[in-house]
Amino acid sequence: MDTTVSITNQDIVKEKPLKLVSPKNPTPQETIFLSNIDQAVTFTVETVFFFEVSPKKKSSSTLDISERVKQAVTKVLLVPYYFMAGRLNFNHETSRLELLCNNSGVLFVSATSRLMLKDLGNPSLPNSTFHHFVHKPGLQKSLSETAIFTIQAILFMFFCTIRPKRPHEIFCTLSVLH
């Protein structure tokens, strides 16, 4: 029988400073219209992915794994999905939210933990303390200053989590296009 393990903020140490990363290639500067449903249904989707680190690579530093994830985000993910590096904007003329594709950057957080995968119990089961894997920004910023996509890479003993946080309204609308 699997047991739920309680995780605290002390179990995860974030490296400072946090970084904004952008696509390596030039991206279109444009404004994307958000539908009426996207205007009404706004919430953040939080997902955690777990990856085992090979025991042969257990000497890999957090910096090495974090750098690999960051390079993958900038060279692979953000090229076709460049809009993730944009910002939400409230257009006062139309009284609507819109997505500004302005290459302002994705928030990238690198962290470490002393925990091992077995310490988490079964990670495929719901665990109310997994929210500690999610980066929570400090003071609330304006829409134009807030990254719409955050990715946090946490290196544990023998495994790594990739933790994207993204707004539903952006990815629901734009997923129709892909």
N, C-alpha and C positions, 0 to 999 in steps of 0.2 A: 504494500500500500504506500502510495506517495504522500508525503507530508508537505505542507506549505511552509516555506522558510521565510522568516522575516528579514528584510534587508533594510538597512538604515543609511542615512547620508554619509556616515563615517565609513561605510564599506566601499565607497567610491571616491577617489581623489581626482579632481579635474586639474589638468595642466593649464597654467596661465601663460600668456594671455589667450583668450579665445580668439579665433581667427575668422575673417570673412574670406571665402574663396570664390573665384569666378571662373567661367569657362575660359579655356586656353585660346580658343579661336574667337575671332570677331563674331558678334551676335547682332541680330536685327534690333534696332531701337524702335519699339512700337507699343501701342496700347491695345490690350485685348478686352473686348466687351465681355461682361459676365451676365449670364442669364438671370431672369427673375428668380428662379429657384435658388441660384447661387447667392443672390442678394438676401434671401430669407433664411436659408439653411447654412449657418456658418458654425463650424466646429473644427477642432484639430484632430487629426487622425494620428495616433501614436502606435508604432509597431516596433517590435524588438526581434532582431534576427541573431541567432547564435551560430557561431562557427568554431569548430574545434581547431586548435593550433597543434600541429604535429609535435609529438614529444621531441623529434629531431630538431625542431625549430624553437624549442622552449627558451632558448637563449636569445631569441629575437627580442629586441628592445621594443618598448611601447612606441618609441619614436619611429622605428622602422615600420611597424604595422600601421601606425597612424598615418605615416607619410604615404604608404601604399594606398590606403583608403582615400586619402585626400587627393592623390594623383588620379585615381580612378574616377572620383567625383568630377574633377576639373577637366580631364581629358576624354572621358567617356560619357558619363551621365549628363553633364551640363551642356554638352554640345547639341544633342537633339532636343533636350529639355531646358533650353536656355532661359525660359520664362521663370524657372525656379529661382533664378538669381535676381528676379525683379522685386517689385514692391507693390502692395495694394495702395490705392489712392482713392480718395473720395472726390468725385467730380461734382463741384457745387452747381455747375450749369445744368447737369442732368439729374442731380441728386442720386447718383448711383456710385457703387464701388466699381473700380476697373483695375486691371492689372497692367502696371507699367513695366515693360520689358526694358530695363535700364542698366542691367548688369551690375547692380549694387552689391551682389554677393550672397552666398549661402553661408550660414553660420556653421562653423566646423569646431567641434569640441572633442578633445582627446582626453582620455581618463584611464586610470588604472584601478585595480581592485585586488585585494588579497584573497578573494574567494575563488573557489574551484567550481567547475560545473556541477559536481555532485553536491556541493553546498546549497544549490538552488532547488533541489528536489527535481521534479519533472518540469522543465521549462515550457513544455507544451500545454501545461495546465494553467488556468488563470491564477494569478498571484497578485493580490492587491498591493504588495510592496514593490512590484516591478516599476512603479512610477518613479522610483529613485534612479532608474536608468535614463530618465528623461531630463534633459537640460531645461531648467526653468530660469528664464532671464530675470534679472533683478527688477529694477524699476520699469514700469510700463512706459514704452516709448511711443512716439507717434507712428502712424501707419507708414509714413515715408522712411522711418528709421528702423522698422522691424523687418527682419529677414522672414520670408514666408516659408522657407525650408531650412530645417536644422538637422544636421547629422552629427551624432555622437558616437565615436568609436571607443569602446572600453576594452582594455586588455586585462583579462583575468589570468589566473594560473591555468594555462593550457587551453584557453578558449577566448574568443573575442566576440563582442556583440556589436552590431551596427544598428543604430537607433535613429531612424529618420522620423522627423516630426513635421507634418505638413498640413495646411488647411484643406479641408474637404472641398470647399467651393472652387478652389483652383484646379484641383486634380480631377474632380468630377467633370467639370466643363471641358477641360483640355484632353481628358482621356478619350472623349468621343472622337477627337481628331486623329488619334493614333490607333 
